[in-house]
Amino acid sequence: AANAWKVIEAGANAIVSGSGVFNQPDYAEAIKGIRSSSSKQAVLV
């Protein structure tokens, strides 16, 4: 999850995350953090 912004900036339009979300105590906050990590838009799958 910490490097999601790199792949979004490189042109990815979808991000698949498992442990980046499920190993966090608050799933919603983890998803929000990934989504807000870049100024560009990507879908979190």
mmCIF entry with sequence, helices, sheets and N, C-alpha, C, O atoms, coordinates in Angstrom:
data_MODEL
# 
_entry.id   MODEL 
# 
_entity.id                         1 
_entity.type                       polymer 
_entity.pdbx_number_of_molecules   1 
# 
_entity_poly.entity_id                      1 
_entity_poly.type                           'polypeptide(L)' 
_entity_poly.nstd_linkage                   no 
_entity_poly.nstd_monomer                   no 
_entity_poly.pdbx_seq_one_letter_code       AANAWKVIEAGANAIVSGSGVFNQPDYAEAIKGIRSSSSKQAVLV 
_entity_poly.pdbx_seq_one_letter_code_can   AANAWKVIEAGANAIVSGSGVFNQPDYAEAIKGIRSSSSKQAVLV 
_entity_poly.pdbx_strand_id                 A 
# 
loop_
_entity_poly_seq.entity_id 
_entity_poly_seq.num 
_entity_poly_seq.mon_id 
_entity_poly_seq.hetero 
1 1  ALA n 
1 2  ALA n 
1 3  ASN n 
1 4  ALA n 
1 5  TRP n 
1 6  LYS n 
1 7  VAL n 
1 8  ILE n 
1 9  GLU n 
1 10 ALA n 
1 11 GLY n 
1 12 ALA n 
1 13 ASN n 
1 14 ALA n 
1 15 ILE n 
1 16 VAL n 
1 17 SER n 
1 18 GLY n 
1 19 SER n 
1 20 GLY n 
1 21 VAL n 
1 22 PHE n 
1 23 ASN n 
1 24 GLN n 
1 25 PRO n 
1 26 ASP n 
1 27 TYR n 
1 28 ALA n 
1 29 GLU n 
1 30 ALA n 
1 31 ILE n 
1 32 LYS n 
1 33 GLY n 
1 34 ILE n 
1 35 ARG n 
1 36 SER n 
1 37 SER n 
1 38 SER n 
1 39 SER n 
1 40 LYS n 
1 41 GLN n 
1 42 ALA n 
1 43 VAL n 
1 44 LEU n 
1 45 VAL n 
# 
_struct_asym.id          A 
_struct_asym.entity_id   1 
# 
loop_
_struct_conf.conf_type_id 
_struct_conf.id 
_struct_conf.pdbx_PDB_helix_id 
_struct_conf.beg_label_comp_id 
_struct_conf.beg_label_asym_id 
_struct_conf.beg_label_seq_id 
_struct_conf.pdbx_beg_PDB_ins_code 
_struct_conf.end_label_comp_id 
_struct_conf.end_label_asym_id 
_struct_conf.end_label_seq_id 
_struct_conf.pdbx_end_PDB_ins_code 
_struct_conf.beg_auth_comp_id 
_struct_conf.beg_auth_asym_id 
_struct_conf.beg_auth_seq_id 
_struct_conf.end_auth_comp_id 
_struct_conf.end_auth_asym_id 
_struct_conf.end_auth_seq_id 
_struct_conf.pdbx_PDB_helix_class 
_struct_conf.details 
_struct_conf.pdbx_PDB_helix_length 
HELX_P HELX_P1 AA1 ALA A 4  ? GLU A 9  ? ALA A 4  GLU A 9  1 ? 6 
HELX_P HELX_P2 AA2 SER A 19 ? PHE A 22 ? SER A 19 PHE A 22 1 ? 4 
HELX_P HELX_P3 AA3 TYR A 27 ? ARG A 35 ? TYR A 27 ARG A 35 1 ? 9 
# 
_struct_conf_type.id          HELX_P 
_struct_conf_type.criteria    ? 
_struct_conf_type.reference   ? 
# 
_struct_sheet.id               AA1 
_struct_sheet.type             ? 
_struct_sheet.number_strands   2 
_struct_sheet.details          ? 
# 
_struct_sheet_order.sheet_id     AA1 
_struct_sheet_order.range_id_1   1 
_struct_sheet_order.range_id_2   2 
_struct_sheet_order.offset       ? 
_struct_sheet_order.sense        parallel 
# 
loop_
_struct_sheet_range.sheet_id 
_struct_sheet_range.id 
_struct_sheet_range.beg_label_comp_id 
_struct_sheet_range.beg_label_asym_id 
_struct_sheet_range.beg_label_seq_id 
_struct_sheet_range.pdbx_beg_PDB_ins_code 
_struct_sheet_range.end_label_comp_id 
_struct_sheet_range.end_label_asym_id 
_struct_sheet_range.end_label_seq_id 
_struct_sheet_range.pdbx_end_PDB_ins_code 
_struct_sheet_range.beg_auth_comp_id 
_struct_sheet_range.beg_auth_asym_id 
_struct_sheet_range.beg_auth_seq_id 
_struct_sheet_range.end_auth_comp_id 
_struct_sheet_range.end_auth_asym_id 
_struct_sheet_range.end_auth_seq_id 
AA1 1 ALA A 14 ? ILE A 15 ? ALA A 14 ILE A 15 
AA1 2 VAL A 43 ? LEU A 44 ? VAL A 43 LEU A 44 
# 
loop_
_atom_site.group_PDB 
_atom_site.id 
_atom_site.type_symbol 
_atom_site.label_atom_id 
_atom_site.label_alt_id 
_atom_site.label_comp_id 
_atom_site.label_asym_id 
_atom_site.label_entity_id 
_atom_site.label_seq_id 
_atom_site.pdbx_PDB_ins_code 
_atom_site.Cartn_x 
_atom_site.Cartn_y 
_atom_site.Cartn_z 
_atom_site.occupancy 
_atom_site.B_iso_or_equiv 
_atom_site.pdbx_formal_charge 
_atom_site.auth_seq_id 
_atom_site.auth_comp_id 
_atom_site.auth_asym_id 
_atom_site.auth_atom_id 
_atom_site.pdbx_PDB_model_num 
ATOM 1   N N  . ALA A 1 1  ? 0.817   -1.198 0.000   1.00 0.00 ? 1  ALA A N  1 
ATOM 2   C CA . ALA A 1 1  ? 0.000   0.000  0.000   1.00 0.00 ? 1  ALA A CA 1 
ATOM 3   C C  . ALA A 1 1  ? 0.856   1.255  0.000   1.00 0.00 ? 1  ALA A C  1 
ATOM 4   O O  . ALA A 1 1  ? 0.462   2.288  -0.541  1.00 0.00 ? 1  ALA A O  1 
ATOM 5   N N  . ALA A 1 2  ? 2.018   1.158  0.605   1.00 0.00 ? 2  ALA A N  1 
ATOM 6   C CA . ALA A 1 2  ? 2.886   2.337  0.693   1.00 0.00 ? 2  ALA A CA 1 
ATOM 7   C C  . ALA A 1 2  ? 3.417   2.772  -0.663  1.00 0.00 ? 2  ALA A C  1 
ATOM 8   O O  . ALA A 1 2  ? 3.788   3.932  -0.838  1.00 0.00 ? 2  ALA A O  1 
ATOM 9   N N  . ASN A 1 3  ? 3.456   1.867  -1.612  1.00 0.00 ? 3  ASN A N  1 
ATOM 10  C CA . ASN A 1 3  ? 3.986   2.225  -2.932  1.00 0.00 ? 3  ASN A CA 1 
ATOM 11  C C  . ASN A 1 3  ? 2.893   2.335  -3.997  1.00 0.00 ? 3  ASN A C  1 
ATOM 12  O O  . ASN A 1 3  ? 3.204   2.413  -5.185  1.00 0.00 ? 3  ASN A O  1 
ATOM 13  N N  . ALA A 1 4  ? 1.643   2.343  -3.600  1.00 0.00 ? 4  ALA A N  1 
ATOM 14  C CA . ALA A 1 4  ? 0.545   2.427  -4.571  1.00 0.00 ? 4  ALA A CA 1 
ATOM 15  C C  . ALA A 1 4  ? 0.655   3.678  -5.423  1.00 0.00 ? 4  ALA A C  1 
ATOM 16  O O  . ALA A 1 4  ? 0.369   3.635  -6.620  1.00 0.00 ? 4  ALA A O  1 
ATOM 17  N N  . TRP A 1 5  ? 1.059   4.780  -4.837  1.00 0.00 ? 5  TRP A N  1 
ATOM 18  C CA . TRP A 1 5  ? 1.161   6.031  -5.595  1.00 0.00 ? 5  TRP A CA 1 
ATOM 19  C C  . TRP A 1 5  ? 2.136   5.899  -6.752  1.00 0.00 ? 5  TRP A C  1 
ATOM 20  O O  . TRP A 1 5  ? 1.938   6.523  -7.794  1.00 0.00 ? 5  TRP A O  1 
ATOM 21  N N  . LYS A 1 6  ? 3.188   5.098  -6.593  1.00 0.00 ? 6  LYS A N  1 
ATOM 22  C CA . LYS A 1 6  ? 4.184   4.939  -7.661  1.00 0.00 ? 6  LYS A CA 1 
ATOM 23  C C  . LYS A 1 6  ? 3.572   4.287  -8.899  1.00 0.00 ? 6  LYS A C  1 
ATOM 24  O O  . LYS A 1 6  ? 3.806   4.735  -10.022 1.00 0.00 ? 6  LYS A O  1 
ATOM 25  N N  . VAL A 1 7  ? 2.796   3.237  -8.693  1.00 0.00 ? 7  VAL A N  1 
ATOM 26  C CA . VAL A 1 7  ? 2.216   2.548  -9.847  1.00 0.00 ? 7  VAL A CA 1 
ATOM 27  C C  . VAL A 1 7  ? 1.063   3.340  -10.452 1.00 0.00 ? 7  VAL A C  1 
ATOM 28  O O  . VAL A 1 7  ? 0.827   3.265  -11.657 1.00 0.00 ? 7  VAL A O  1 
ATOM 29  N N  . ILE A 1 8  ? 0.347   4.095  -9.630  1.00 0.00 ? 8  ILE A N  1 
ATOM 30  C CA . ILE A 1 8  ? -0.710  4.961  -10.161 1.00 0.00 ? 8  ILE A CA 1 
ATOM 31  C C  . ILE A 1 8  ? -0.093  6.058  -11.020 1.00 0.00 ? 8  ILE A C  1 
ATOM 32  O O  . ILE A 1 8  ? -0.565  6.323  -12.126 1.00 0.00 ? 8  ILE A O  1 
ATOM 33  N N  . GLU A 1 9  ? 0.954   6.692  -10.517 1.00 0.00 ? 9  GLU A N  1 
ATOM 34  C CA . GLU A 1 9  ? 1.628   7.744  -11.277 1.00 0.00 ? 9  GLU A CA 1 
ATOM 35  C C  . GLU A 1 9  ? 2.242   7.193  -12.565 1.00 0.00 ? 9  GLU A C  1 
ATOM 36  O O  . GLU A 1 9  ? 2.368   7.918  -13.552 1.00 0.00 ? 9  GLU A O  1 
ATOM 37  N N  . ALA A 1 10 ? 2.624   5.918  -12.558 1.00 0.00 ? 10 ALA A N  1 
ATOM 38  C CA . ALA A 1 10 ? 3.214   5.295  -13.746 1.00 0.00 ? 10 ALA A CA 1 
ATOM 39  C C  . ALA A 1 10 ? 2.156   4.907  -14.776 1.00 0.00 ? 10 ALA A C  1 
ATOM 40  O O  . ALA A 1 10 ? 2.495   4.501  -15.887 1.00 0.00 ? 10 ALA A O  1 
ATOM 41  N N  . GLY A 1 11 ? 0.867   5.030  -14.416 1.00 0.00 ? 11 GLY A N  1 
ATOM 42  C CA . GLY A 1 11 ? -0.179  4.778  -15.393 1.00 0.00 ? 11 GLY A CA 1 
ATOM 43  C C  . GLY A 1 11 ? -1.166  3.682  -15.041 1.00 0.00 ? 11 GLY A C  1 
ATOM 44  O O  . GLY A 1 11 ? -2.107  3.447  -15.799 1.00 0.00 ? 11 GLY A O  1 
ATOM 45  N N  . ALA A 1 12 ? -0.983  3.006  -13.921 1.00 0.00 ? 12 ALA A N  1 
ATOM 46  C CA . ALA A 1 12 ? -1.938  1.963  -13.535 1.00 0.00 ? 12 ALA A CA 1 
ATOM 47  C C  . ALA A 1 12 ? -3.302  2.590  -13.271 1.00 0.00 ? 12 ALA A C  1 
ATOM 48  O O  . ALA A 1 12 ? -3.391  3.686  -12.719 1.00 0.00 ? 12 ALA A O  1 
ATOM 49  N N  . ASN A 1 13 ? -4.358  1.893  -13.665 1.00 0.00 ? 13 ASN A N  1 
ATOM 50  C CA . ASN A 1 13 ? -5.700  2.401  -13.384 1.00 0.00 ? 13 ASN A CA 1 
ATOM 51  C C  . ASN A 1 13 ? -6.475  1.473  -12.457 1.00 0.00 ? 13 ASN A C  1 
ATOM 52  O O  . ASN A 1 13 ? -7.650  1.708  -12.174 1.00 0.00 ? 13 ASN A O  1 
ATOM 53  N N  . ALA A 1 14 ? -5.811  0.415  -11.984 1.00 0.00 ? 14 ALA A N  1 
ATOM 54  C CA . ALA A 1 14 ? -6.405  -0.486 -10.998 1.00 0.00 ? 14 ALA A CA 1 
ATOM 55  C C  . ALA A 1 14 ? -5.306  -0.979 -10.067 1.00 0.00 ? 14 ALA A C  1 
ATOM 56  O O  . ALA A 1 14 ? -4.195  -1.274 -10.507 1.00 0.00 ? 14 ALA A O  1 
ATOM 57  N N  . ILE A 1 15 ? -5.617  -1.065 -8.802  1.00 0.00 ? 15 ILE A N  1 
ATOM 58  C CA . ILE A 1 15 ? -4.682  -1.536 -7.789  1.00 0.00 ? 15 ILE A CA 1 
ATOM 59  C C  . ILE A 1 15 ? -5.347  -2.709 -7.073  1.00 0.00 ? 15 ILE A C  1 
ATOM 60  O O  . ILE A 1 15 ? -6.499  -2.608 -6.652  1.00 0.00 ? 15 ILE A O  1 
ATOM 61  N N  . VAL A 1 16 ? -4.634  -3.810 -6.937  1.00 0.00 ? 16 VAL A N  1 
ATOM 62  C CA . VAL A 1 16 ? -5.122  -4.961 -6.187  1.00 0.00 ? 16 VAL A CA 1 
ATOM 63  C C  . VAL A 1 16 ? -4.350  -5.005 -4.880  1.00 0.00 ? 16 VAL A C  1 
ATOM 64  O O  . VAL A 1 16 ? -3.119  -5.027 -4.878  1.00 0.00 ? 16 VAL A O  1 
ATOM 65  N N  . SER A 1 17 ? -5.065  -5.016 -3.784  1.00 0.00 ? 17 SER A N  1 
ATOM 66  C CA . SER A 1 17 ? -4.416  -5.021 -2.480  1.00 0.00 ? 17 SER A CA 1 
ATOM 67  C C  . SER A 1 17 ? -5.027  -6.100 -1.610  1.00 0.00 ? 17 SER A C  1 
ATOM 68  O O  . SER A 1 17 ? -6.248  -6.231 -1.536  1.00 0.00 ? 17 SER A O  1 
ATOM 69  N N  . GLY A 1 18 ? -4.198  -6.852 -0.967  1.00 0.00 ? 18 GLY A N  1 
ATOM 70  C CA . GLY A 1 18 ? -4.647  -7.871 -0.022  1.00 0.00 ? 18 GLY A CA 1 
ATOM 71  C C  . GLY A 1 18 ? -4.210  -7.478 1.370   1.00 0.00 ? 18 GLY A C  1 
ATOM 72  O O  . GLY A 1 18 ? -4.981  -6.897 2.134   1.00 0.00 ? 18 GLY A O  1 
ATOM 73  N N  . SER A 1 19 ? -2.970  -7.796 1.697   1.00 0.00 ? 19 SER A N  1 
ATOM 74  C CA . SER A 1 19 ? -2.460  -7.516 3.035   1.00 0.00 ? 19 SER A CA 1 
ATOM 75  C C  . SER A 1 19 ? -2.363  -6.025 3.323   1.00 0.00 ? 19 SER A C  1 
ATOM 76  O O  . SER A 1 19 ? -2.377  -5.616 4.484   1.00 0.00 ? 19 SER A O  1 
ATOM 77  N N  . GLY A 1 20 ? -2.264  -5.205 2.275   1.00 0.00 ? 20 GLY A N  1 
ATOM 78  C CA . GLY A 1 20 ? -2.224  -3.761 2.474   1.00 0.00 ? 20 GLY A CA 1 
ATOM 79  C C  . GLY A 1 20 ? -3.502  -3.229 3.097   1.00 0.00 ? 20 GLY A C  1 
ATOM 80  O O  . GLY A 1 20 ? -3.509  -2.159 3.705   1.00 0.00 ? 20 GLY A O  1 
ATOM 81  N N  . VAL A 1 21 ? -4.579  -3.979 2.943   1.00 0.00 ? 21 VAL A N  1 
ATOM 82  C CA . VAL A 1 21 ? -5.861  -3.613 3.550   1.00 0.00 ? 21 VAL A CA 1 
ATOM 83  C C  . VAL A 1 21 ? -6.161  -4.526 4.732   1.00 0.00 ? 21 VAL A C  1 
ATOM 84  O O  . VAL A 1 21 ? -6.473  -4.047 5.823   1.00 0.00 ? 21 VAL A O  1 
ATOM 85  N N  . PHE A 1 22 ? -6.070  -5.833 4.526   1.00 0.00 ? 22 PHE A N  1 
ATOM 86  C CA . PHE A 1 22 ? -6.545  -6.782 5.524   1.00 0.00 ? 22 PHE A CA 1 
ATOM 87  C C  . PHE A 1 22 ? -5.630  -6.953 6.726   1.00 0.00 ? 22 PHE A C  1 
ATOM 88  O O  . PHE A 1 22 ? -6.050  -7.514 7.738   1.00 0.00 ? 22 PHE A O  1 
ATOM 89  N N  . ASN A 1 23 ? -4.393  -6.487 6.642   1.00 0.00 ? 23 ASN A N  1 
ATOM 90  C CA . ASN A 1 23 ? -3.505  -6.527 7.805   1.00 0.00 ? 23 ASN A CA 1 
ATOM 91  C C  . ASN A 1 23 ? -3.572  -5.238 8.618   1.00 0.00 ? 23 ASN A C  1 
ATOM 92  O O  . ASN A 1 23 ? -2.763  -5.031 9.523   1.00 0.00 ? 23 ASN A O  1 
ATOM 93  N N  . GLN A 1 24 ? -4.521  -4.383 8.303   1.00 0.00 ? 24 GLN A N  1 
ATOM 94  C CA . GLN A 1 24 ? -4.687  -3.115 9.016   1.00 0.00 ? 24 GLN A CA 1 
ATOM 95  C C  . GLN A 1 24 ? -5.884  -3.213 9.956   1.00 0.00 ? 24 GLN A C  1 
ATOM 96  O O  . GLN A 1 24 ? -6.849  -3.917 9.657   1.00 0.00 ? 24 GLN A O  1 
ATOM 97  N N  . PRO A 1 25 ? -5.831  -2.519 11.082  1.00 0.00 ? 25 PRO A N  1 
ATOM 98  C CA . PRO A 1 25 ? -6.954  -2.596 12.030  1.00 0.00 ? 25 PRO A CA 1 
ATOM 99  C C  . PRO A 1 25 ? -8.234  -1.948 11.506  1.00 0.00 ? 25 PRO A C  1 
ATOM 100 O O  . PRO A 1 25 ? -9.331  -2.342 11.903  1.00 0.00 ? 25 PRO A O  1 
ATOM 101 N N  . ASP A 1 26 ? -8.111  -0.971 10.627  1.00 0.00 ? 26 ASP A N  1 
ATOM 102 C CA . ASP A 1 26 ? -9.277  -0.265 10.090  1.00 0.00 ? 26 ASP A CA 1 
ATOM 103 C C  . ASP A 1 26 ? -9.226  -0.337 8.569   1.00 0.00 ? 26 ASP A C  1 
ATOM 104 O O  . ASP A 1 26 ? -8.489  0.420  7.936   1.00 0.00 ? 26 ASP A O  1 
ATOM 105 N N  . TYR A 1 27 ? -10.005 -1.243 7.978   1.00 0.00 ? 27 TYR A N  1 
ATOM 106 C CA . TYR A 1 27 ? -9.994  -1.446 6.527   1.00 0.00 ? 27 TYR A CA 1 
ATOM 107 C C  . TYR A 1 27 ? -10.342 -0.170 5.769   1.00 0.00 ? 27 TYR A C  1 
ATOM 108 O O  . TYR A 1 27 ? -9.698  0.162  4.774   1.00 0.00 ? 27 TYR A O  1 
ATOM 109 N N  . ALA A 1 28 ? -11.353 0.538  6.237   1.00 0.00 ? 28 ALA A N  1 
ATOM 110 C CA . ALA A 1 28 ? -11.795 1.753  5.543   1.00 0.00 ? 28 ALA A CA 1 
ATOM 111 C C  . ALA A 1 28 ? -10.683 2.793  5.501   1.00 0.00 ? 28 ALA A C  1 
ATOM 112 O O  . ALA A 1 28 ? -10.479 3.439  4.473   1.00 0.00 ? 28 ALA A O  1 
ATOM 113 N N  . GLU A 1 29 ? -9.973  2.958  6.594   1.00 0.00 ? 29 GLU A N  1 
ATOM 114 C CA . GLU A 1 29 ? -8.864  3.920  6.630   1.00 0.00 ? 29 GLU A CA 1 
ATOM 115 C C  . GLU A 1 29 ? -7.727  3.479  5.716   1.00 0.00 ? 29 GLU A C  1 
ATOM 116 O O  . GLU A 1 29 ? -7.091  4.315  5.074   1.00 0.00 ? 29 GLU A O  1 
ATOM 117 N N  . ALA A 1 30 ? -7.466  2.182  5.652   1.00 0.00 ? 30 ALA A N  1 
ATOM 118 C CA . ALA A 1 30 ? -6.417  1.669  4.769   1.00 0.00 ? 30 ALA A CA 1 
ATOM 119 C C  . ALA A 1 30 ? -6.771  1.951  3.309   1.00 0.00 ? 30 ALA A C  1 
ATOM 120 O O  . ALA A 1 30 ? -5.915  2.376  2.534   1.00 0.00 ? 30 ALA A O  1 
ATOM 121 N N  . ILE A 1 31 ? -8.013  1.719  2.939   1.00 0.00 ? 31 ILE A N  1 
ATOM 122 C CA . ILE A 1 31 ? -8.468  1.974  1.569   1.00 0.00 ? 31 ILE A CA 1 
ATOM 123 C C  . ILE A 1 31 ? -8.408  3.465  1.263   1.00 0.00 ? 31 ILE A C  1 
ATOM 124 O O  . ILE A 1 31 ? -7.960  3.862  0.187   1.00 0.00 ? 31 ILE A O  1 
ATOM 125 N N  . LYS A 1 32 ? -8.853  4.284  2.196   1.00 0.00 ? 32 LYS A N  1 
ATOM 126 C CA . LYS A 1 32 ? -8.806  5.732  2.005   1.00 0.00 ? 32 LYS A CA 1 
ATOM 127 C C  . LYS A 1 32 ? -7.362  6.199  1.811   1.00 0.00 ? 32 LYS A C  1 
ATOM 128 O O  . LYS A 1 32 ? -7.098  7.059  0.970   1.00 0.00 ? 32 LYS A O  1 
ATOM 129 N N  . GLY A 1 33 ? -6.439  5.646  2.573   1.00 0.00 ? 33 GLY A N  1 
ATOM 130 C CA . GLY A 1 33 ? -5.034  6.014  2.448   1.00 0.00 ? 33 GLY A CA 1 
ATOM 131 C C  . GLY A 1 33 ? -4.459  5.656  1.091   1.00 0.00 ? 33 GLY A C  1 
ATOM 132 O O  . GLY A 1 33 ? -3.704  6.435  0.509   1.00 0.00 ? 33 GLY A O  1 
ATOM 133 N N  . ILE A 1 34 ? -4.809  4.485  0.584   1.00 0.00 ? 34 ILE A N  1 
ATOM 134 C CA . ILE A 1 34 ? -4.333  4.072  -0.735  1.00 0.00 ? 34 ILE A CA 1 
ATOM 135 C C  . ILE A 1 34 ? -4.926  4.974  -1.810  1.00 0.00 ? 34 ILE A C  1 
ATOM 136 O O  . ILE A 1 34 ? -4.213  5.424  -2.707  1.00 0.00 ? 34 ILE A O  1 
ATOM 137 N N  . ARG A 1 35 ? -6.212  5.236  -1.724  1.00 0.00 ? 35 ARG A N  1 
ATOM 138 C CA . ARG A 1 35 ? -6.878  6.074  -2.737  1.00 0.00 ? 35 ARG A CA 1 
ATOM 139 C C  . ARG A 1 35 ? -6.344  7.499  -2.746  1.00 0.00 ? 35 ARG A C  1 
ATOM 140 O O  . ARG A 1 35 ? -6.272  8.126  -3.804  1.00 0.00 ? 35 ARG A O  1 
ATOM 141 N N  . SER A 1 36 ? -5.976  8.009  -1.600  1.00 0.00 ? 36 SER A N  1 
ATOM 142 C CA . SER A 1 36 ? -5.519  9.401  -1.531  1.00 0.00 ? 36 SER A CA 1 
ATOM 143 C C  . SER A 1 36 ? -4.014  9.541  -1.712  1.00 0.00 ? 36 SER A C  1 
ATOM 144 O O  . SER A 1 36 ? -3.483  10.647 -1.609  1.00 0.00 ? 36 SER A O  1 
ATOM 145 N N  . SER A 1 37 ? -3.321  8.443  -1.979  1.00 0.00 ? 37 SER A N  1 
ATOM 146 C CA . SER A 1 37 ? -1.863  8.494  -2.091  1.00 0.00 ? 37 SER A CA 1 
ATOM 147 C C  . SER A 1 37 ? -1.382  9.127  -3.387  1.00 0.00 ? 37 SER A C  1 
ATOM 148 O O  . SER A 1 37 ? -0.193  9.419  -3.523  1.00 0.00 ? 37 SER A O  1 
ATOM 149 N N  . SER A 1 38 ? -2.274  9.343  -4.333  1.00 0.00 ? 38 SER A N  1 
ATOM 150 C CA . SER A 1 38 ? -1.904  9.943  -5.613  1.00 0.00 ? 38 SER A CA 1 
ATOM 151 C C  . SER A 1 38 ? -2.964  10.947 -6.028  1.00 0.00 ? 38 SER A C  1 
ATOM 152 O O  . SER A 1 38 ? -4.133  10.824 -5.662  1.00 0.00 ? 38 SER A O  1 
ATOM 153 N N  . SER A 1 39 ? -2.544  11.933 -6.790  1.00 0.00 ? 39 SER A N  1 
ATOM 154 C CA . SER A 1 39 ? -3.503  12.911 -7.301  1.00 0.00 ? 39 SER A CA 1 
ATOM 155 C C  . SER A 1 39 ? -4.293  12.351 -8.478  1.00 0.00 ? 39 SER A C  1 
ATOM 156 O O  . SER A 1 39 ? -5.333  12.901 -8.842  1.00 0.00 ? 39 SER A O  1 
ATOM 157 N N  . LYS A 1 40 ? -3.809  11.257 -9.079  1.00 0.00 ? 40 LYS A N  1 
ATOM 158 C CA . LYS A 1 40 ? -4.510  10.606 -10.186 1.00 0.00 ? 40 LYS A CA 1 
ATOM 159 C C  . LYS A 1 40 ? -5.487  9.583  -9.628  1.00 0.00 ? 40 LYS A C  1 
ATOM 160 O O  . LYS A 1 40 ? -5.358  9.154  -8.482  1.00 0.00 ? 40 LYS A O  1 
ATOM 161 N N  . GLN A 1 41 ? -6.462  9.196  -10.441 1.00 0.00 ? 41 GLN A N  1 
ATOM 162 C CA . GLN A 1 41 ? -7.490  8.260  -10.012 1.00 0.00 ? 41 GLN A CA 1 
ATOM 163 C C  . GLN A 1 41 ? -7.132  6.829  -10.396 1.00 0.00 ? 41 GLN A C  1 
ATOM 164 O O  . GLN A 1 41 ? -6.608  6.584  -11.483 1.00 0.00 ? 41 GLN A O  1 
ATOM 165 N N  . ALA A 1 42 ? -7.413  5.899  -9.512  1.00 0.00 ? 42 ALA A N  1 
ATOM 166 C CA . ALA A 1 42 ? -7.267  4.472  -9.788  1.00 0.00 ? 42 ALA A CA 1 
ATOM 167 C C  . ALA A 1 42 ? -8.343  3.738  -9.002  1.00 0.00 ? 42 ALA A C  1 
ATOM 168 O O  . ALA A 1 42 ? -8.817  4.231  -7.979  1.00 0.00 ? 42 ALA A O  1 
ATOM 169 N N  . VAL A 1 43 ? -8.721  2.578  -9.475  1.00 0.00 ? 43 VAL A N  1 
ATOM 170 C CA . VAL A 1 43 ? -9.716  1.752  -8.808  1.00 0.00 ? 43 VAL A CA 1 
ATOM 171 C C  . VAL A 1 43 ? -8.992  0.781  -7.896  1.00 0.00 ? 43 VAL A C  1 
ATOM 172 O O  . VAL A 1 43 ? -8.045  0.117  -8.319  1.00 0.00 ? 43 VAL A O  1 
ATOM 173 N N  . LEU A 1 44 ? -9.426  0.693  -6.657  1.00 0.00 ? 44 LEU A N  1 
ATOM 174 C CA . LEU A 1 44 ? -8.867  -0.269 -5.720  1.00 0.00 ? 44 LEU A CA 1 
ATOM 175 C C  . LEU A 1 44 ? -9.716  -1.517 -5.781  1.00 0.00 ? 44 LEU A C  1 
ATOM 176 O O  . LEU A 1 44 ? -10.907 -1.472 -5.473  1.00 0.00 ? 44 LEU A O  1 
ATOM 177 N N  . VAL A 1 45 ? -9.121  -2.633 -6.174  1.00 0.00 ? 45 VAL A N  1 
ATOM 178 C CA . VAL A 1 45 ? -9.845  -3.887 -6.350  1.00 0.00 ? 45 VAL A CA 1 
ATOM 179 C C  . VAL A 1 45 ? -9.534  -4.808 -5.198  1.00 0.00 ? 45 VAL A C  1 
ATOM 180 O O  . VAL A 1 45 ? -10.044 -5.927 -5.147  1.00 0.00 ? 45 VAL A O  1 
# 
